[in-house]
Amino acid sequence: MKYISTRGLSEPLSFSEAVSEGLAPDGGLYVPEKFPDLSGEMAQWEGLSYAELCFRFMRHFADDIPESDLRAIVEASYRHFDDPRIAPLKKLSEDLFILELFHGPTLAFKDFALQFLGNLSQYLLAKSAKVSNVLGATSGDTGSAAINGLLGKKGVRIFILYPDGRISPLQERQMACTGAENVFPIAIDGTFDDAQAIVKEIFADVEFKSRWSLSAVNSINLARIMAQCVYYIWAWLKIPAGERDGIEFIVPTGNFGNVLAGWFASKMGMNVAGFKVATNQNDILFRLFNTGVYETGVVNPSYAPSMDIQVSSNFERFLYFLLGGDCAGVRGIMGQFKSSGKYVFDKFSARGFSASKMDDAQIARTIADVYGKYGEIVDPHTACAFADLSHKGVKIILSTASPAKFPDLIEKTISIRPKAESLERLMDKPIVNKKMPADASAVRAYIQSNGIKQL
Ligand SMILES: *Cc1c(COP(=O)(O)O)cnc(C)c1O
């Protein structure tokens, strides 16, 4: 299988190459050149363990990695989950299910992709005798999931900047209490924007970047999307065969990566009725699907912070397929969007897709309602998926984070403080971080004294 850039001006690459590259040199994102028809094979995957299902799926895409190596990478990636089912599917009512994607090490669904990407990266680096210093800025979930994906990995050190005192104490502990020697959390005296500006400045220093083999915390890596297809197929197989084509997946959405993975699976034979894109008050996607206008706005911080986005970076992948692979069309639309912050589609029709949105007051009310009605405590991101349950047929809500990550809000709404053992354990551990002024030269010096060097 070859992977091509959505913008069509870069060379097609193998899986390993596309994963190592991250963003394509022409600024596009890598997508599979075609979707294989796996419908016959999928029917035989019922009853497999999660890791085995993942391996059977990924071998079609990671076809330049020897199968025994791929199997080891996959098995290592789902070993540190706290539920043997990995992604338990819970029934809430006759036709309403919730797919729990928060049993990984950082208690959010990003672990499904970043545990895999971490193991894969270590494997690819070792194979090419390379090392890497990963550098990124985070305001929360992605940073902790990326760190946990790379914990203790050989040949990789990870430097993550975050705004000191401005992320939740739990999130800080998830990054700064790991005890791993290759993890360097940096608490910047400034805002998230300051932290991100420093990272940008350092990446712009081409000589430094290449001397220290710097790579980015990758939010658009091809491997992430492909690994996320698996839990959709897993859940789909748990529903009786006769009801599968009627399923609607409801997906709390920010960067569009999660829901895109489900749509990819549907192109390969996982037949369903559709996908609902559930947003919070930052509703760029809600507006797009309902009006055909793709326009950035200001981000309003919400109770569901991992969905507080201005631009959905993975939307470009979807656009490429909507346009039937017309790369010039993708370049035109993305160019206009970048320069004016807006693109108006003539007729925007994405078959099978619908969208909903929820503001903070509704999120709080929903957490209470869902608890009252089903006895289930949901986190604020998952709550957004309850906005519209009007689909006739089986609905599967993707639950993207553990409620234990948001104890204050949950306690305020239902007077119960949810806990998770892995978070409790972090409470006794020392915070190991480096406090620094919002200054790129300080961060550069820190990387120079702690980074790993190519021999
Ligand atoms: C990242 C994240 C989302 C949004 O996922 P996308 O792939 O960006 O659409 C939703 N919920 C939680 C808890 C997240 O961490």
The ligand as an ORCA input file, in Angstrom:
! r2SCAN-3c Opt
* xyz 0 1
  C      -8.843     14.788     21.549
  C     -10.135     14.546     22.233
  C     -11.372     14.672     21.551
  C     -11.452     15.106     20.099
  O     -10.959     14.138     19.202
  P     -10.589     14.514     17.710
  O      -9.917     13.332     17.130
  O      -9.663     15.699     17.819
  O     -11.851     14.864     17.011
  C     -12.533     14.363     22.233
  N     -12.510     13.993     23.529
  C     -11.359     13.881     24.226
  C     -11.412     13.478     25.654
  C     -10.131     14.140     23.607
  O      -8.985     14.019     24.307
*
